[in-house]
Amino acid sequence: MNRLREKAQGRTKQAVGQMVGDDQLVLEGKEQERLAEKERSTSEEPASSGRDDHASPPKPGSSR
């Protein structure tokens, strides 16, 4: 199954588990979502940290 679908199923399990009061289902959903995120991070380039190291810092007084 692709990563996006795994993550969506994990979130769905969490939501349904919370609605019906099934803590085990919530935990399963969290684990499934965590594994999908882990799969994503391992499929990215190892040197990529996800941030732009070449960006200049914000100037003092500028609002973002």
PDBQT receptor file of N, H, CA, C and O in Angstrom, charges set to zero:
ATOM      1  N   MET A   1       0.844  -1.177   0.000  1.00  0.00    +0.000 N 
ATOM      2  CA  MET A   1       0.000   0.000   0.000  1.00  0.00    +0.000 C 
ATOM      3  C   MET A   1       0.891   1.243   0.000  1.00  0.00    +0.000 C 
ATOM      4  O   MET A   1       1.969   1.229   0.595  1.00  0.00    +0.000 OA
ATOM      5  N   ASN A   2       0.459   2.301  -0.651  1.00  0.00    +0.000 N 
ATOM      6  H   ASN A   2      -0.416   2.313  -1.135  1.00  0.00    +0.000 HD
ATOM      7  CA  ASN A   2       1.323   3.468  -0.677  1.00  0.00    +0.000 C 
ATOM      8  C   ASN A   2       1.278   4.221   0.656  1.00  0.00    +0.000 C 
ATOM      9  O   ASN A   2       0.368   4.041   1.466  1.00  0.00    +0.000 OA
ATOM     10  N   ARG A   3       2.268   5.051   0.850  1.00  0.00    +0.000 N 
ATOM     11  H   ARG A   3       3.008   5.197   0.193  1.00  0.00    +0.000 HD
ATOM     12  CA  ARG A   3       2.468   5.742   2.119  1.00  0.00    +0.000 C 
ATOM     13  C   ARG A   3       1.287   6.638   2.474  1.00  0.00    +0.000 C 
ATOM     14  O   ARG A   3       0.860   6.669   3.628  1.00  0.00    +0.000 OA
ATOM     15  N   LEU A   4       0.764   7.354   1.509  1.00  0.00    +0.000 N 
ATOM     16  H   LEU A   4       1.111   7.329   0.572  1.00  0.00    +0.000 HD
ATOM     17  CA  LEU A   4      -0.350   8.264   1.773  1.00  0.00    +0.000 C 
ATOM     18  C   LEU A   4      -1.584   7.505   2.247  1.00  0.00    +0.000 C 
ATOM     19  O   LEU A   4      -2.274   7.939   3.170  1.00  0.00    +0.000 OA
ATOM     20  N   ARG A   5      -1.854   6.375   1.613  1.00  0.00    +0.000 N 
ATOM     21  H   ARG A   5      -1.293   6.023   0.863  1.00  0.00    +0.000 HD
ATOM     22  CA  ARG A   5      -3.008   5.565   2.001  1.00  0.00    +0.000 C 
ATOM     23  C   ARG A   5      -2.812   4.989   3.406  1.00  0.00    +0.000 C 
ATOM     24  O   ARG A   5      -3.746   4.974   4.209  1.00  0.00    +0.000 OA
ATOM     25  N   GLU A   6      -1.598   4.517   3.701  1.00  0.00    +0.000 N 
ATOM     26  H   GLU A   6      -0.840   4.530   3.049  1.00  0.00    +0.000 HD
ATOM     27  CA  GLU A   6      -1.298   3.980   5.033  1.00  0.00    +0.000 C 
ATOM     28  C   GLU A   6      -1.518   5.048   6.110  1.00  0.00    +0.000 C 
ATOM     29  O   GLU A   6      -2.106   4.783   7.159  1.00  0.00    +0.000 OA
ATOM     30  N   LYS A   7      -1.037   6.243   5.828  1.00  0.00    +0.000 N 
ATOM     31  H   LYS A   7      -0.559   6.458   4.976  1.00  0.00    +0.000 HD
ATOM     32  CA  LYS A   7      -1.184   7.340   6.789  1.00  0.00    +0.000 C 
ATOM     33  C   LYS A   7      -2.663   7.693   6.991  1.00  0.00    +0.000 C 
ATOM     34  O   LYS A   7      -3.105   7.912   8.119  1.00  0.00    +0.000 OA
ATOM     35  N   ALA A   8      -3.415   7.744   5.900  1.00  0.00    +0.000 N 
ATOM     36  H   ALA A   8      -3.056   7.566   4.984  1.00  0.00    +0.000 HD
ATOM     37  CA  ALA A   8      -4.841   8.057   5.996  1.00  0.00    +0.000 C 
ATOM     38  C   ALA A   8      -5.591   6.972   6.764  1.00  0.00    +0.000 C 
ATOM     39  O   ALA A   8      -6.482   7.275   7.559  1.00  0.00    +0.000 OA
ATOM     40  N   GLN A   9      -5.238   5.719   6.532  1.00  0.00    +0.000 N 
ATOM     41  H   GLN A   9      -4.515   5.473   5.887  1.00  0.00    +0.000 HD
ATOM     42  CA  GLN A   9      -5.891   4.641   7.268  1.00  0.00    +0.000 C 
ATOM     43  C   GLN A   9      -5.554   4.716   8.754  1.00  0.00    +0.000 C 
ATOM     44  O   GLN A   9      -6.406   4.464   9.606  1.00  0.00    +0.000 OA
ATOM     45  N   GLY A  10      -4.313   5.065   9.053  1.00  0.00    +0.000 N 
ATOM     46  H   GLY A  10      -3.621   5.270   8.361  1.00  0.00    +0.000 HD
ATOM     47  CA  GLY A  10      -3.922   5.210  10.450  1.00  0.00    +0.000 C 
ATOM     48  C   GLY A  10      -4.713   6.302  11.153  1.00  0.00    +0.000 C 
ATOM     49  O   GLY A  10      -5.174   6.121  12.280  1.00  0.00    +0.000 OA
ATOM     50  N   ARG A  11      -4.867   7.426  10.485  1.00  0.00    +0.000 N 
ATOM     51  H   ARG A  11      -4.493   7.573   9.570  1.00  0.00    +0.000 HD
ATOM     52  CA  ARG A  11      -5.645   8.526  11.074  1.00  0.00    +0.000 C 
ATOM     53  C   ARG A  11      -7.107   8.145  11.230  1.00  0.00    +0.000 C 
ATOM     54  O   ARG A  11      -7.750   8.497  12.218  1.00  0.00    +0.000 OA
ATOM     55  N   THR A  12      -7.625   7.423  10.245  1.00  0.00    +0.000 N 
ATOM     56  H   THR A  12      -7.103   7.137   9.442  1.00  0.00    +0.000 HD
ATOM     57  CA  THR A  12      -9.024   6.981  10.313  1.00  0.00    +0.000 C 
ATOM     58  C   THR A  12      -9.236   6.033  11.483  1.00  0.00    +0.000 C 
ATOM     59  O   THR A  12     -10.224   6.145  12.208  1.00  0.00    +0.000 OA
ATOM     60  N   LYS A  13      -8.310   5.101  11.665  1.00  0.00    +0.000 N 
ATOM     61  H   LYS A  13      -7.507   5.010  11.076  1.00  0.00    +0.000 HD
ATOM     62  CA  LYS A  13      -8.409   4.178  12.798  1.00  0.00    +0.000 C 
ATOM     63  C   LYS A  13      -8.406   4.946  14.123  1.00  0.00    +0.000 C 
ATOM     64  O   LYS A  13      -9.158   4.622  15.042  1.00  0.00    +0.000 OA
ATOM     65  N   GLN A  14      -7.557   5.956  14.206  1.00  0.00    +0.000 N 
ATOM     66  H   GLN A  14      -6.945   6.220  13.460  1.00  0.00    +0.000 HD
ATOM     67  CA  GLN A  14      -7.504   6.756  15.435  1.00  0.00    +0.000 C 
ATOM     68  C   GLN A  14      -8.829   7.461  15.695  1.00  0.00    +0.000 C 
ATOM     69  O   GLN A  14      -9.337   7.458  16.816  1.00  0.00    +0.000 OA
ATOM     70  N   ALA A  15      -9.379   8.062  14.651  1.00  0.00    +0.000 N 
ATOM     71  H   ALA A  15      -8.966   8.065  13.740  1.00  0.00    +0.000 HD
ATOM     72  CA  ALA A  15     -10.640   8.798  14.807  1.00  0.00    +0.000 C 
ATOM     73  C   ALA A  15     -11.786   7.865  15.195  1.00  0.00    +0.000 C 
ATOM     74  O   ALA A  15     -12.560   8.167  16.103  1.00  0.00    +0.000 OA
ATOM     75  N   VAL A  16     -11.886   6.742  14.509  1.00  0.00    +0.000 N 
ATOM     76  H   VAL A  16     -11.257   6.497  13.772  1.00  0.00    +0.000 HD
ATOM     77  CA  VAL A  16     -12.956   5.786  14.812  1.00  0.00    +0.000 C 
ATOM     78  C   VAL A  16     -12.763   5.225  16.215  1.00  0.00    +0.000 C 
ATOM     79  O   VAL A  16     -13.725   5.099  16.972  1.00  0.00    +0.000 OA
ATOM     80  N   GLY A  17     -11.536   4.891  16.559  1.00  0.00    +0.000 N 
ATOM     81  H   GLY A  17     -10.755   4.993  15.943  1.00  0.00    +0.000 HD
ATOM     82  CA  GLY A  17     -11.247   4.376  17.891  1.00  0.00    +0.000 C 
ATOM     83  C   GLY A  17     -11.643   5.350  18.984  1.00  0.00    +0.000 C 
ATOM     84  O   GLY A  17     -12.163   4.945  20.023  1.00  0.00    +0.000 OA
ATOM     85  N   GLN A  18     -11.400   6.638  18.753  1.00  0.00    +0.000 N 
ATOM     86  H   GLN A  18     -10.977   6.967  17.908  1.00  0.00    +0.000 HD
ATOM     87  CA  GLN A  18     -11.796   7.653  19.731  1.00  0.00    +0.000 C 
ATOM     88  C   GLN A  18     -13.310   7.769  19.833  1.00  0.00    +0.000 C 
ATOM     89  O   GLN A  18     -13.856   7.939  20.923  1.00  0.00    +0.000 OA
ATOM     90  N   MET A  19     -13.988   7.675  18.684  1.00  0.00    +0.000 N 
ATOM     91  H   MET A  19     -13.544   7.537  17.799  1.00  0.00    +0.000 HD
ATOM     92  CA  MET A  19     -15.446   7.794  18.696  1.00  0.00    +0.000 C 
ATOM     93  C   MET A  19     -16.114   6.642  19.438  1.00  0.00    +0.000 C 
ATOM     94  O   MET A  19     -17.086   6.845  20.167  1.00  0.00    +0.000 OA
ATOM     95  N   VAL A  20     -15.588   5.425  19.249  1.00  0.00    +0.000 N 
ATOM     96  H   VAL A  20     -14.799   5.260  18.657  1.00  0.00    +0.000 HD
ATOM     97  CA  VAL A  20     -16.228   4.270  19.868  1.00  0.00    +0.000 C 
ATOM     98  C   VAL A  20     -15.580   3.874  21.194  1.00  0.00    +0.000 C 
ATOM     99  O   VAL A  20     -16.031   2.938  21.854  1.00  0.00    +0.000 OA
ATOM    100  N   GLY A  21     -14.527   4.585  21.578  1.00  0.00    +0.000 N 
ATOM    101  H   GLY A  21     -14.162   5.346  21.041  1.00  0.00    +0.000 HD
ATOM    102  CA  GLY A  21     -13.873   4.301  22.851  1.00  0.00    +0.000 C 
ATOM    103  C   GLY A  21     -12.984   3.064  22.824  1.00  0.00    +0.000 C 
ATOM    104  O   GLY A  21     -12.806   2.407  23.850  1.00  0.00    +0.000 OA
ATOM    105  N   ASP A  22     -12.424   2.741  21.661  1.00  0.00    +0.000 N 
ATOM    106  H   ASP A  22     -12.568   3.274  20.828  1.00  0.00    +0.000 HD
ATOM    107  CA  ASP A  22     -11.559   1.567  21.518  1.00  0.00    +0.000 C 
ATOM    108  C   ASP A  22     -10.099   2.026  21.527  1.00  0.00    +0.000 C 
ATOM    109  O   ASP A  22      -9.558   2.427  20.497  1.00  0.00    +0.000 OA
ATOM    110  N   ASP A  23      -9.473   1.959  22.703  1.00  0.00    +0.000 N 
ATOM    111  H   ASP A  23      -9.913   1.633  23.540  1.00  0.00    +0.000 HD
ATOM    112  CA  ASP A  23      -8.100   2.422  22.844  1.00  0.00    +0.000 C 
ATOM    113  C   ASP A  23      -7.119   1.613  22.000  1.00  0.00    +0.000 C 
ATOM    114  O   ASP A  23      -6.130   2.155  21.507  1.00  0.00    +0.000 OA
ATOM    115  N   GLN A  24      -7.386   0.332  21.834  1.00  0.00    +0.000 N 
ATOM    116  H   GLN A  24      -8.189  -0.108  22.235  1.00  0.00    +0.000 HD
ATOM    117  CA  GLN A  24      -6.509  -0.516  21.024  1.00  0.00    +0.000 C 
ATOM    118  C   GLN A  24      -6.510  -0.063  19.571  1.00  0.00    +0.000 C 
ATOM    119  O   GLN A  24      -5.464  -0.055  18.922  1.00  0.00    +0.000 OA
ATOM    120  N   LEU A  25      -7.670   0.311  19.060  1.00  0.00    +0.000 N 
ATOM    121  H   LEU A  25      -8.519   0.304  19.588  1.00  0.00    +0.000 HD
ATOM    122  CA  LEU A  25      -7.769   0.787  17.680  1.00  0.00    +0.000 C 
ATOM    123  C   LEU A  25      -7.016   2.109  17.522  1.00  0.00    +0.000 C 
ATOM    124  O   LEU A  25      -6.366   2.336  16.502  1.00  0.00    +0.000 OA
ATOM    125  N   VAL A  26      -7.104   2.973  18.522  1.00  0.00    +0.000 N 
ATOM    126  H   VAL A  26      -7.632   2.789  19.351  1.00  0.00    +0.000 HD
ATOM    127  CA  VAL A  26      -6.369   4.241  18.493  1.00  0.00    +0.000 C 
ATOM    128  C   VAL A  26      -4.866   3.964  18.429  1.00  0.00    +0.000 C 
ATOM    129  O   VAL A  26      -4.148   4.588  17.648  1.00  0.00    +0.000 OA
ATOM    130  N   LEU A  27      -4.401   3.038  19.244  1.00  0.00    +0.000 N 
ATOM    131  H   LEU A  27      -4.984   2.532  19.879  1.00  0.00    +0.000 HD
ATOM    132  CA  LEU A  27      -2.971   2.704  19.248  1.00  0.00    +0.000 C 
ATOM    133  C   LEU A  27      -2.528   2.100  17.914  1.00  0.00    +0.000 C 
ATOM    134  O   LEU A  27      -1.445   2.410  17.419  1.00  0.00    +0.000 OA
ATOM    135  N   GLU A  28      -3.366   1.239  17.338  1.00  0.00    +0.000 N 
ATOM    136  H   GLU A  28      -4.246   0.987  17.741  1.00  0.00    +0.000 HD
ATOM    137  CA  GLU A  28      -3.054   0.662  16.033  1.00  0.00    +0.000 C 
ATOM    138  C   GLU A  28      -2.933   1.760  14.979  1.00  0.00    +0.000 C 
ATOM    139  O   GLU A  28      -2.028   1.735  14.145  1.00  0.00    +0.000 OA
ATOM    140  N   GLY A  29      -3.845   2.712  15.025  1.00  0.00    +0.000 N 
ATOM    141  H   GLY A  29      -4.580   2.731  15.703  1.00  0.00    +0.000 HD
ATOM    142  CA  GLY A  29      -3.817   3.817  14.070  1.00  0.00    +0.000 C 
ATOM    143  C   GLY A  29      -2.570   4.667  14.221  1.00  0.00    +0.000 C 
ATOM    144  O   GLY A  29      -1.965   5.069  13.227  1.00  0.00    +0.000 OA
ATOM    145  N   LYS A  30      -2.183   4.943  15.457  1.00  0.00    +0.000 N 
ATOM    146  H   LYS A  30      -2.674   4.617  16.264  1.00  0.00    +0.000 HD
ATOM    147  CA  LYS A  30      -0.970   5.726  15.693  1.00  0.00    +0.000 C 
ATOM    148  C   LYS A  30       0.260   4.995  15.169  1.00  0.00    +0.000 C 
ATOM    149  O   LYS A  30       1.142   5.601  14.559  1.00  0.00    +0.000 OA
ATOM    150  N   GLU A  31       0.310   3.698  15.410  1.00  0.00    +0.000 N 
ATOM    151  H   GLU A  31      -0.407   3.206  15.905  1.00  0.00    +0.000 HD
ATOM    152  CA  GLU A  31       1.440   2.892  14.939  1.00  0.00    +0.000 C 
ATOM    153  C   GLU A  31       1.481   2.853  13.411  1.00  0.00    +0.000 C 
ATOM    154  O   GLU A  31       2.552   2.971  12.817  1.00  0.00    +0.000 OA
ATOM    155  N   GLN A  32       0.333   2.688  12.783  1.00  0.00    +0.000 N 
ATOM    156  H   GLN A  32      -0.537   2.592  13.266  1.00  0.00    +0.000 HD
ATOM    157  CA  GLN A  32       0.276   2.640  11.326  1.00  0.00    +0.000 C 
ATOM    158  C   GLN A  32       0.715   3.984  10.737  1.00  0.00    +0.000 C 
ATOM    159  O   GLN A  32       1.451   4.018   9.751  1.00  0.00    +0.000 OA
ATOM    160  N   GLU A  33       0.271   5.072  11.330  1.00  0.00    +0.000 N 
ATOM    161  H   GLU A  33      -0.327   5.045  12.131  1.00  0.00    +0.000 HD
ATOM    162  CA  GLU A  33       0.667   6.389  10.847  1.00  0.00    +0.000 C 
ATOM    163  C   GLU A  33       2.167   6.616  11.052  1.00  0.00    +0.000 C 
ATOM    164  O   GLU A  33       2.840   7.187  10.194  1.00  0.00    +0.000 OA
ATOM    165  N   ARG A  34       2.681   6.163  12.199  1.00  0.00    +0.000 N 
ATOM    166  H   ARG A  34       2.134   5.699  12.896  1.00  0.00    +0.000 HD
ATOM    167  CA  ARG A  34       4.108   6.321  12.486  1.00  0.00    +0.000 C 
ATOM    168  C   ARG A  34       4.948   5.542  11.474  1.00  0.00    +0.000 C 
ATOM    169  O   ARG A  34       5.968   6.040  10.996  1.00  0.00    +0.000 OA
ATOM    170  N   LEU A  35       4.523   4.331  11.151  1.00  0.00    +0.000 N 
ATOM    171  H   LEU A  35       3.695   3.927  11.539  1.00  0.00    +0.000 HD
ATOM    172  CA  LEU A  35       5.254   3.525  10.177  1.00  0.00    +0.000 C 
ATOM    173  C   LEU A  35       5.224   4.164   8.785  1.00  0.00    +0.000 C 
ATOM    174  O   LEU A  35       6.211   4.106   8.051  1.00  0.00    +0.000 OA
ATOM    175  N   ALA A  36       4.101   4.766   8.428  1.00  0.00    +0.000 N 
ATOM    176  H   ALA A  36       3.300   4.813   9.023  1.00  0.00    +0.000 HD
ATOM    177  CA  ALA A  36       4.009   5.447   7.130  1.00  0.00    +0.000 C 
ATOM    178  C   ALA A  36       4.959   6.637   7.092  1.00  0.00    +0.000 C 
ATOM    179  O   ALA A  36       5.595   6.885   6.068  1.00  0.00    +0.000 OA
ATOM    180  N   GLU A  37       5.062   7.370   8.187  1.00  0.00    +0.000 N 
ATOM    181  H   GLU A  37       4.545   7.168   9.019  1.00  0.00    +0.000 HD
ATOM    182  CA  GLU A  37       5.997   8.495   8.254  1.00  0.00    +0.000 C 
ATOM    183  C   GLU A  37       7.439   8.001   8.186  1.00  0.00    +0.000 C 
ATOM    184  O   GLU A  37       8.282   8.606   7.522  1.00  0.00    +0.000 OA
ATOM    185  N   LYS A  38       7.712   6.902   8.875  1.00  0.00    +0.000 N 
ATOM    186  H   LYS A  38       7.027   6.411   9.413  1.00  0.00    +0.000 HD
ATOM    187  CA  LYS A  38       9.054   6.337   8.868  1.00  0.00    +0.000 C 
ATOM    188  C   LYS A  38       9.413   5.898   7.457  1.00  0.00    +0.000 C 
ATOM    189  O   LYS A  38      10.543   6.100   7.011  1.00  0.00    +0.000 OA
ATOM    190  N   GLU A  39       8.468   5.305   6.758  1.00  0.00    +0.000 N 
ATOM    191  H   GLU A  39       7.551   5.140   7.121  1.00  0.00    +0.000 HD
ATOM    192  CA  GLU A  39       8.675   4.871   5.384  1.00  0.00    +0.000 C 
ATOM    193  C   GLU A  39       9.003   6.067   4.502  1.00  0.00    +0.000 C 
ATOM    194  O   GLU A  39       9.857   5.981   3.620  1.00  0.00    +0.000 OA
ATOM    195  N   ARG A  40       8.324   7.175   4.741  1.00  0.00    +0.000 N 
ATOM    196  H   ARG A  40       7.630   7.245   5.458  1.00  0.00    +0.000 HD
ATOM    197  CA  ARG A  40       8.580   8.385   3.963  1.00  0.00    +0.000 C 
ATOM    198  C   ARG A  40       9.986   8.904   4.214  1.00  0.00    +0.000 C 
ATOM    199  O   ARG A  40      10.695   9.266   3.275  1.00  0.00    +0.000 OA
ATOM    200  N   SER A  41      10.392   8.941   5.481  1.00  0.00    +0.000 N 
ATOM    201  H   SER A  41       9.815   8.647   6.244  1.00  0.00    +0.000 HD
ATOM    202  CA  SER A  41      11.698   9.497   5.807  1.00  0.00    +0.000 C 
ATOM    203  C   SER A  41      12.828   8.618   5.289  1.00  0.00    +0.000 C 
ATOM    204  O   SER A  41      13.899   9.131   4.964  1.00  0.00    +0.000 OA
ATOM    205  N   THR A  42      12.620   7.315   5.204  1.00  0.00    +0.000 N 
ATOM    206  H   THR A  42      11.750   6.898   5.468  1.00  0.00    +0.000 HD
ATOM    207  CA  THR A  42      13.662   6.443   4.675  1.00  0.00    +0.000 C 
ATOM    208  C   THR A  42      13.715   6.479   3.161  1.00  0.00    +0.000 C 
ATOM    209  O   THR A  42      14.736   6.121   2.575  1.00  0.00    +0.000 OA
ATOM    210  N   SER A  43      12.641   6.903   2.514  1.00  0.00    +0.000 N 
ATOM    211  H   SER A  43      11.811   7.194   2.990  1.00  0.00    +0.000 HD
ATOM    212  CA  SER A  43      12.641   6.974   1.058  1.00  0.00    +0.000 C 
ATOM    213  C   SER A  43      13.226   8.288   0.545  1.00  0.00    +0.000 C 
ATOM    214  O   SER A  43      13.535   8.403  -0.641  1.00  0.00    +0.000 OA
ATOM    215  N   GLU A  44      13.382   9.278   1.424  1.00  0.00    +0.000 N 
ATOM    216  H   GLU A  44      13.132   9.184   2.388  1.00  0.00    +0.000 HD
ATOM    217  CA  GLU A  44      13.991  10.544   1.030  1.00  0.00    +0.000 C 
ATOM    218  C   GLU A  44      15.497  10.378   0.963  1.00  0.00    +0.000 C 
ATOM    219  O   GLU A  44      16.044   9.399   1.471  1.00  0.00    +0.000 OA
ATOM    220  N   GLU A  45      16.165  11.331   0.338  1.00  0.00    +0.000 N 
ATOM    221  H   GLU A  45      15.721  12.126  -0.075  1.00  0.00    +0.000 HD
ATOM    222  CA  GLU A  45      17.615  11.284   0.271  1.00  0.00    +0.000 C 
ATOM    223  C   GLU A  45      18.189  11.412   1.669  1.00  0.00    +0.000 C 
ATOM    224  O   GLU A  45      17.720  12.237   2.453  1.00  0.00    +0.000 OA
ATOM    225  N   PRO A  46      19.198  10.612   1.997  1.00  0.00    +0.000 N 
ATOM    226  CA  PRO A  46      19.769  10.659   3.345  1.00  0.00    +0.000 C 
ATOM    227  C   PRO A  46      20.391  12.011   3.691  1.00  0.00    +0.000 C 
ATOM    228  O   PRO A  46      20.396  12.390   4.862  1.00  0.00    +0.000 OA
ATOM    229  N   ALA A  47      20.909  12.739   2.725  1.00  0.00    +0.000 N 
ATOM    230  H   ALA A  47      20.905  12.431   1.774  1.00  0.00    +0.000 HD
ATOM    231  CA  ALA A  47      21.550  14.019   3.015  1.00  0.00    +0.000 C 
ATOM    232  C   ALA A  47      20.540  15.138   3.226  1.00  0.00    +0.000 C 
ATOM    233  O   ALA A  47      20.892  16.193   3.753  1.00  0.00    +0.000 OA
ATOM    234  N   SER A  48      19.306  14.928   2.828  1.00  0.00    +0.000 N 
ATOM    235  H   SER A  48      19.020  14.071   2.399  1.00  0.00    +0.000 HD
ATOM    236  CA  SER A  48      18.290  15.966   2.946  1.00  0.00    +0.000 C 
ATOM    237  C   SER A  48      17.717  16.009   4.350  1.00  0.00    +0.000 C 
ATOM    238  O   SER A  48      17.217  15.007   4.862  1.00  0.00    +0.000 OA
ATOM    239  N   SER A  49      17.795  17.186   4.970  1.00  0.00    +0.000 N 
ATOM    240  H   SER A  49      18.201  17.999   4.554  1.00  0.00    +0.000 HD
ATOM    241  CA  SER A  49      17.240  17.336   6.313  1.00  0.00    +0.000 C 
ATOM    242  C   SER A  49      15.857  17.960   6.266  1.00  0.00    +0.000 C 
ATOM    243  O   SER A  49      15.208  18.119   7.300  1.00  0.00    +0.000 OA
ATOM    244  N   GLY A  50      15.395  18.318   5.051  1.00  0.00    +0.000 N 
ATOM    245  H   GLY A  50      15.922  18.189   4.211  1.00  0.00    +0.000 HD
ATOM    246  CA  GLY A  50      14.076  18.903   4.933  1.00  0.00    +0.000 C 
ATOM    247  C   GLY A  50      14.054  20.412   5.142  1.00  0.00    +0.000 C 
ATOM    248  O   GLY A  50      12.991  21.032   5.116  1.00  0.00    +0.000 OA
ATOM    249  N   ARG A  51      15.224  20.997   5.348  1.00  0.00    +0.000 N 
ATOM    250  H   ARG A  51      16.087  20.493   5.369  1.00  0.00    +0.000 HD
ATOM    251  CA  ARG A  51      15.259  22.450   5.521  1.00  0.00    +0.000 C 
ATOM    252  C   ARG A  51      16.268  23.041   4.564  1.00  0.00    +0.000 C 
ATOM    253  O   ARG A  51      17.159  22.342   4.082  1.00  0.00    +0.000 OA
ATOM    254  N   ASP A  52      16.137  24.286   4.295  1.00  0.00    +0.000 N 
ATOM    255  H   ASP A  52      15.413  24.854   4.686  1.00  0.00    +0.000 HD
ATOM    256  CA  ASP A  52      16.998  24.983   3.354  1.00  0.00    +0.000 C 
ATOM    257  C   ASP A  52      18.139  25.627   4.130  1.00  0.00    +0.000 C 
ATOM    258  O   ASP A  52      17.950  26.662   4.768  1.00  0.00    +0.000 OA
ATOM    259  N   ASP A  53      19.321  25.021   4.080  1.00  0.00    +0.000 N 
ATOM    260  H   ASP A  53      19.475  24.179   3.562  1.00  0.00    +0.000 HD
ATOM    261  CA  ASP A  53      20.469  25.545   4.815  1.00  0.00    +0.000 C 
ATOM    262  C   ASP A  53      21.033  26.804   4.180  1.00  0.00    +0.000 C 
ATOM    263  O   ASP A  53      21.847  27.502   4.785  1.00  0.00    +0.000 OA
ATOM    264  N   HIS A  54      20.599  27.094   2.958  1.00  0.00    +0.000 N 
ATOM    265  H   HIS A  54      19.938  26.527   2.466  1.00  0.00    +0.000 HD
ATOM    266  CA  HIS A  54      21.129  28.256   2.266  1.00  0.00    +0.000 C 
ATOM    267  C   HIS A  54      20.249  29.497   2.436  1.00  0.00    +0.000 C 
ATOM    268  O   HIS A  54      20.592  30.566   1.933  1.00  0.00    +0.000 OA
ATOM    269  N   ALA A  55      19.166  29.373   3.109  1.00  0.00    +0.000 N 
ATOM    270  H   ALA A  55      18.887  28.504   3.518  1.00  0.00    +0.000 HD
ATOM    271  CA  ALA A  55      18.267  30.515   3.310  1.00  0.00    +0.000 C 
ATOM    272  C   ALA A  55      18.865  31.452   4.341  1.00  0.00    +0.000 C 
ATOM    273  O   ALA A  55      19.433  31.019   5.343  1.00  0.00    +0.000 OA
ATOM    274  N   SER A  56      18.729  32.735   4.081  1.00  0.00    +0.000 N 
ATOM    275  H   SER A  56      18.267  33.087   3.267  1.00  0.00    +0.000 HD
ATOM    276  CA  SER A  56      19.250  33.699   5.052  1.00  0.00    +0.000 C 
ATOM    277  C   SER A  56      18.273  33.857   6.199  1.00  0.00    +0.000 C 
ATOM    278  O   SER A  56      17.065  33.732   5.999  1.00  0.00    +0.000 OA
ATOM    279  N   PRO A  57      18.768  34.130   7.399  1.00  0.00    +0.000 N 
ATOM    280  CA  PRO A  57      17.880  34.281   8.541  1.00  0.00    +0.000 C 
ATOM    281  C   PRO A  57      17.006  35.515   8.398  1.00  0.00    +0.000 C 
ATOM    282  O   PRO A  57      17.381  36.444   7.682  1.00  0.00    +0.000 OA
ATOM    283  N   PRO A  58      15.857  35.557   9.053  1.00  0.00    +0.000 N 
ATOM    284  CA  PRO A  58      14.983  36.726   8.951  1.00  0.00    +0.000 C 
ATOM    285  C   PRO A  58      15.682  37.952   9.533  1.00  0.00    +0.000 C 
ATOM    286  O   PRO A  58      16.439  37.864  10.499  1.00  0.00    +0.000 OA
ATOM    287  N   LYS A  59      15.405  39.085   8.920  1.00  0.00    +0.000 N 
ATOM    288  H   LYS A  59      14.790  39.157   8.135  1.00  0.00    +0.000 HD
ATOM    289  CA  LYS A  59      16.008  40.328   9.389  1.00  0.00    +0.000 C 
ATOM    290  C   LYS A  59      15.272  40.816  10.636  1.00  0.00    +0.000 C 
ATOM    291  O   LYS A  59      14.055  40.666  10.746  1.00  0.00    +0.000 OA
ATOM    292  N   PRO A  60      16.021  41.401  11.576  1.00  0.00    +0.000 N 
ATOM    293  CA  PRO A  60      15.362  41.917  12.800  1.00  0.00    +0.000 C 
ATOM    294  C   PRO A  60      14.305  42.956  12.428  1.00  0.00    +0.000 C 
ATOM    295  O   PRO A  60      14.530  43.823  11.584  1.00  0.00    +0.000 OA
ATOM    296  N   GLY A  61      13.172  42.848  13.066  1.00  0.00    +0.000 N 
ATOM    297  H   GLY A  61      12.989  42.144  13.752  1.00  0.00    +0.000 HD
ATOM    298  CA  GLY A  61      12.090  43.796  12.836  1.00  0.00    +0.000 C 
ATOM    299  C   GLY A  61      11.153  43.401  11.717  1.00  0.00    +0.000 C 
ATOM    300  O   GLY A  61      10.099  44.015  11.553  1.00  0.00    +0.000 OA
ATOM    301  N   SER A  62      11.509  42.393  10.946  1.00  0.00    +0.000 N 
ATOM    302  H   SER A  62      12.365  41.894  11.080  1.00  0.00    +0.000 HD
ATOM    303  CA  SER A  62      10.602  41.961   9.876  1.00  0.00    +0.000 C 
ATOM    304  C   SER A  62       9.602  40.977  10.458  1.00  0.00    +0.000 C 
ATOM    305  O   SER A  62       9.948  40.131  11.282  1.00  0.00    +0.000 OA
ATOM    306  N   SER A  63       8.365  41.100  10.020  1.00  0.00    +0.000 N 
ATOM    307  H   SER A  63       8.084  41.788   9.350  1.00  0.00    +0.000 HD
ATOM    308  CA  SER A  63       7.337  40.185  10.531  1.00  0.00    +0.000 C 
ATOM    309  C   SER A  63       7.016  39.152   9.487  1.00  0.00    +0.000 C 
ATOM    310  O   SER A  63       6.914  39.472   8.303  1.00  0.00    +0.000 OA
ATOM    311  N   ARG A  64       6.855  37.914   9.909  1.00  0.00    +0.000 N 
ATOM    312  H   ARG A  64       6.938  37.654  10.871  1.00  0.00    +0.000 HD
ATOM    313  CA  ARG A  64       6.501  36.824   9.002  1.00  0.00    +0.000 C 
ATOM    314  C   ARG A  64       5.234  36.206   9.441  1.00  0.00    +0.000 C 
ATOM    315  O   ARG A  64       4.755  35.263   8.811  1.00  0.00    +0.000 OA
TER     316      ARG A  64
